[in-house]
Amino acid sequence: MSSIIMNADTRRELSHMVKANNKFYYVDSTYTLDCGYETMAFDCDETGYITDWCGVYTERYLTKTDMVKGHDRICNNLEGYISNL
């Protein structure tokens, strides 16, 4: 089961550090000009420092409401989304 460790960046409303499968991930949701609303999960260390900016999982959304729901779902179930990595 995934567990949210902390809000990883107080400047962003939707970013959390999550522990899943005994590894740490930085999960960030934002609006980007090129892709719209999206949530991405990145490998990070135990302090929240991102160690690989390629991202291990991404979802895109049409609305901010969907992004917020998706962010929560991903944070609480991340190991299910990354189990094939």
C-alpha positions in Angstrom: 0.0 0.0 0.0 1.3 3.5 -0.8 1.7 6.0 2.0 2.0 9.7 1.7 5.0 10.8 3.6 4.6 14.5 3.5 3.6 17.4 1.3 6.8 17.6 -0.6 6.7 21.3 -1.7 4.7 23.9 0.2 4.8 26.2 -2.8 2.6 23.8 -4.8 -0.9 22.7 -3.8 -0.6 19.2 -5.2 2.8 17.7 -4.6 3.5 14.9 -2.2 6.3 12.5 -1.4 4.9 8.9 -1.4 6.5 5.7 -0.3 5.5 2.6 -2.5 7.2 -0.7 -2.9 9.9 0.4 -0.4 10.9 3.3 -2.7 10.2 7.1 -2.5 8.4 9.0 -5.2 7.6 12.7 -5.7 4.0 13.0 -7.1 3.2 16.4 -8.6 0.1 17.7 -10.3 0.0 21.0 -12.1 -1.2 22.8 -15.2 1.3 23.1 -18.1 1.0 25.1 -21.2 1.9 22.2 -23.5 -0.1 19.4 -21.9 -2.8 21.0 -19.7 -3.6 19.4 -16.3 -1.3 16.5 -15.5 0.0 14.4 -12.6 3.5 12.9 -12.8 5.4 10.6 -10.4 9.2 10.8 -10.2 11.8 8.8 -8.5 13.2 10.7 -5.4 15.3 10.1 -2.3 14.0 10.0 1.3 14.3 13.8 1.5 12.1 14.4 -1.6 15.0 15.3 -3.9 14.1 14.1 -7.4 16.7 11.7 -8.7 15.2 11.1 -12.2 13.2 13.8 -14.0 11.9 11.3 -16.7 9.0 10.3 -14.6 7.7 6.8 -13.8 4.0 7.5 -14.3 2.0 10.3 -16.0 -1.8 11.0 -16.3 -3.3 14.0 -18.1 -6.8 15.5 -17.5 -9.3 17.8 -19.1 -10.3 19.6 -15.9 -8.7 20.7 -12.6 -11.3 18.7 -10.7 -10.2 15.6 -12.5 -6.6 16.4 -11.8 -7.2 16.7 -8.0 -9.1 13.4 -8.0 -6.4 11.7 -10.0 -3.6 13.1 -7.8 -5.3 11.6 -4.7 -6.0 8.3 -6.4 -2.4 8.0 -7.6 -0.9 9.0 -4.2 -3.0 6.3 -2.5 -2.4 3.6 -5.1 1.0 4.3 -6.6 2.4 0.8 -6.3 -0.4 -0.4 -8.6 0.5 2.0 -11.3 4.3 1.3 -11.1 4.2 -2.4 -10.5 5.5 -3.2 -14.0 8.6 -1.1 -13.7 
